[in-house]
Amino acid sequence: MIDLEIMKDASEIVHYDEMGIPIYIRRGVLSDYPDMRALSHWHADIEWIYINDGVMNFEVNGKIVLLSAGDCIMVNSKQLHYGFSKNHMECHFINILFQPAMLYGNEKLAARFVNTPINLCPEYIVFKDGETDTMEFARILNTMICLKEESFEKNLGQILDAFRLLWKKTIQFIFDNESVYALTDNTDLNALKAMISFIQQNYSHIISLDEIALSGAVSRSKCCRLFKRLLDITPNEYLNTYRLEIAAYLLRNSSSSVTQIAISCGFNHLSYFTKSFSEKYNLTPRKYRQHHDIKNG
């Protein structure tokens, strides 16, 4: 659900609001994503999403929850997740990411108030509209977006205060509900993360299904089952979708030619790249670039 850098390591690289400060605060709409579906991703940051209007299907590690207006979800660190609309209905939301460790300048404090809660916390927590906790978290999240939109630089101190309050209440909620959280076997998730990481690091080259499976230390058949069960997509579909998203990023943010971008993203034939891109974005690569140049100009 976030603006991501071209990835070269095992996780996603987030474009924070200011370089060196791990804070990301945005308003978003599902229609910004092709087919109203973000690509599954993961990162070390804690992520919060608050639904302003509409509904969103949200998947975390293969589990799907339905979020409606007024609902919040907190996604724990390093979980595979993405949002989408099953019925192509619009959704407006607030998206906030941060690294709690930034609030503590001491390793012992960070271990107690960051590492311990994260390890106790489940993959995600959903807060439904109308509940006392939800209203409090929603108030903090809405305060953050208003402060950021007014002036991130001017209001940074107040934004950090809001993050401290958000994390304090999150820790309290996790500790209060510790007994209901059961640990799960992450073997399959770790294998899938390894395979996704391999794709992200090697998308510009020819990649075989055998190589993808080998990177996760699983068989070809289990590789396909994991992608289908947890992401509802085949390994090859994930690879092509990822390549196209990188291509779209480069079309928006570089002056490289369409041919250069196609080759750098692993497409050996310009005609196939153009066809695939057009099917996904409903615009040819050149039209897509022109559209965003006009939109941002």
N, C-alpha and C positions, 0 to 999 in steps of 0.2 A: 504494500500500500504506500510505498515511499519512493522518493526519487533516489535512484541508486547509481553509484559509480560503476564503471566497467570493472568487473570483479577479477582479481588475480589470486585471491587466497581462498581459504575454506569457507568464508562467509561473505555476506554482502557488505559493501562499503557505503555508508550513508553520507549524503550531502548534508552536513549539519548547517545550522543557520549562521554560524561563524566558525571559521577554521580554528581548530584547537579546543573548541568548547563542545562537548558531546551532547548537544541539545538540538532537537528537530521538532518544530511546531508548525503544523499546516492545516488548512481546510482542504478537503478533497471531495471529488465526485466520482462515482463509479464509471460514468461515461468517458472519463479521461483514459480509461484502459480499453484496449482492443477487445471487442466482444464482451465488454463489461466484466472482465476477469483479469486479475493481476496474476503474474507468474509466481508460483510458490518460491519462497525465499526464507532465509534465516539470518540472524545477526546477533551479536552479543548484547545489544541494547534491550532494555525493558520497553515494551510498546503498549500504548493505550489507544483505544479507539472509542469515540463517543458518537453515537448516531444522532444527528440533528433532525434528519427528515428521511423518510423512506425506510426500506429494509435492506439488509445485507446478509448473504450467506457467508459465514466465515469458517474456514477450515484450518485446524491446527493438528498436525501429525495424523492426518486421516480422519479426524473427528470433526463433524460439521455442526455448527450452532447457528440459529437464526437470530439475528439482531434487529430490533425494531427501534423506532424513534424513542429516545430517552434511555436506551440501554448503553452500557459500557462493557468493554472487554479489556482485560489486562493479559498480555501474552508474555510468558516468562522468557528469559534469555535462552537463545540457541534452539528455538523451536521452529519447525517448518510450518509456515502459515501463509495464507493469502485470503483475500476477500473477493467475492463475485456475486453476480445476480443470476439466479437460475432462470428467472422469467424476464430478464432484461428490463428491470424496473430501476429507475434512477434512485440514487442514495447520496445524501450529503452527510459528511462526517468530519470530525476533528481527529487528527492523527498526531500523536505525540510520542517521541522516543527520547530516552536519556539513559545514561549509565550512572546508577546510584553511587558508584565508587567516587564520583567527582565531588560528592558532598562531604567526603571524609579525607582528611590529609594524613591519617594515621593508619598503618596497616592493621593494627590490632582492632581498631574501631571498625574498619572496613570489613574485616573478617566476621566480626560479631553482627554488624548491622547491614551487611550487604550479602556476603557469601552464605551465611547461615539461612536468612530468609529465602534467598533464591533457591537453595538446595531443598528447603522444606516446601516451597511453593509448587503446586502442580503445573502442568503445561500451560494452563490458562485459567482465569477466573472470570466468570460472567456476572455482571451486576445488572439486574433487571429494573426497568423503569418503576419508580414509585417506592422502592425500598430505601430505607434510611441511609445505608452506606452508599447506594447509587447516587442519591441526591447530593451527598457531600462530595463524592469524587467528581460528579458532573460539574458542581460549582467550581472546584479547583481547576478542572480542565478548561472550562469556559473562561475563567479568569486569565489563565495562561495565554490563550489564543488572543484575547482582547489586548493584553499587555504587549504581546509580540507584534500584533498588527499596528498598534499605536506607535511603538518604537522599540525594537529589540535592544538596541544599544542603550538607550536612555533608561529602559525599564528592566535591564538585566538583573539588577539586584532583587527587584520584586519577583521576577520570574524564578530566580534561584530560591527565594523564600517559599514560593508556591511549590516548587519541586521538593523542598524539605518537608513541607506539610503533606504533600501527596505521598512521599515515601514513608513518612512516619505513620500515616494512617494505613498504608499498605502493609507495613510490618506488623502493626497491631492486628489487622484482619487476619494475616497469615498465622500469627502465633495463636490467636483466639480459635482458629479452625484447624490447627495442626493435626488434631486427632482424626479428622475426616479425610485427610489426604493419604492415598495409598501409593506407594512407589510402583512404577511400571517397568517392564523389561524394555530397554531402549536398544536392544541389539539390532533389530530391523531398521530403526530410525537412524542409528549410526551408520549402517551400511548404505542407506539411501542418501544421507548427507555426504558420505564419501564419494558416491557416484555423481551427485550433483556438483560437488567440488571439482571432480575430474572433468566434467563437461564444461564448467565455467573456466577452467584453466586451459582447456584444449579445443574450445569451440571453433577456433580459426583453422584447425587441421581436419583431415578426414578421420572420423572416429567410428570404430566398429562396435557392435553390440557386445562382442567378446571383451573388448577393452573396457567398456563401461562396467560390465559385470565383474571383471577382474579387479577394478579399482575398489569395488565394494566387498571383495572376497566372497562373492556369491556366484551361483550358476546363472547361465543365460535365462533360464525359465524363472528362477526366483527374482532376478533383476526385473524382468517384465512384470511379475506379480506385484513386487513392491511399488513400482511406479504406478501401476494401475490401482492398487488398493489404497495407497496413501495419497496419490496425487490425481487419480482418475485420468491418467495420460500415459502414453507409451514412452519409453526412453527416447526414441527417435523424434516423437512429437515435441518432447521437452527440449531436445537439442535444437530443433528447427525454430521453435518459439523463442528460445533464448537468443539464437543468432539474429532473429528478426528484431527482437527488442534492442539488442546492441546496435543493429543497423539503424533503427529509428533514432536512438540516442545520438549516433554519429551524424545522421542527417540533420538533426536539430542543433548540434553543438560543434560541428567541424566544417571545414571548407573542402574536405576531400571529395573527389568525384564519386558519382554513384558506382562506377566500375571499381574504383579503389575500395570503397566501403564493402561492396559485395564480396570481393576477394578476401579482404581482411576478416570478414565474418564467416568464411568457410564455404562460400558459394562459388563454385568454379564456372558456372554458366550464368551470364547476366540475364538471359531470358527467363531462366528458372527463378532467379532471385526476384525479378520484377513481378512474375506471376504470383509467387508465394507472398511477397510483400503486399501486393494489391488485394489478394484474398483476405489477408489479415487486417489491413488498415483501410480498405476501401478506397485507396488512392495509390497511384504509382509512386515510386520513390521520389521522383522529381516533383510531382504535384504535392506530395507530403512535405517536402522541404519548402516549397513555395508557400504552402498554407501556413506553416509555422513561422516563416520569415515575415509574412503579412501580419500574423497574429501578434508577433513579438515586436514588430516594427512600429 
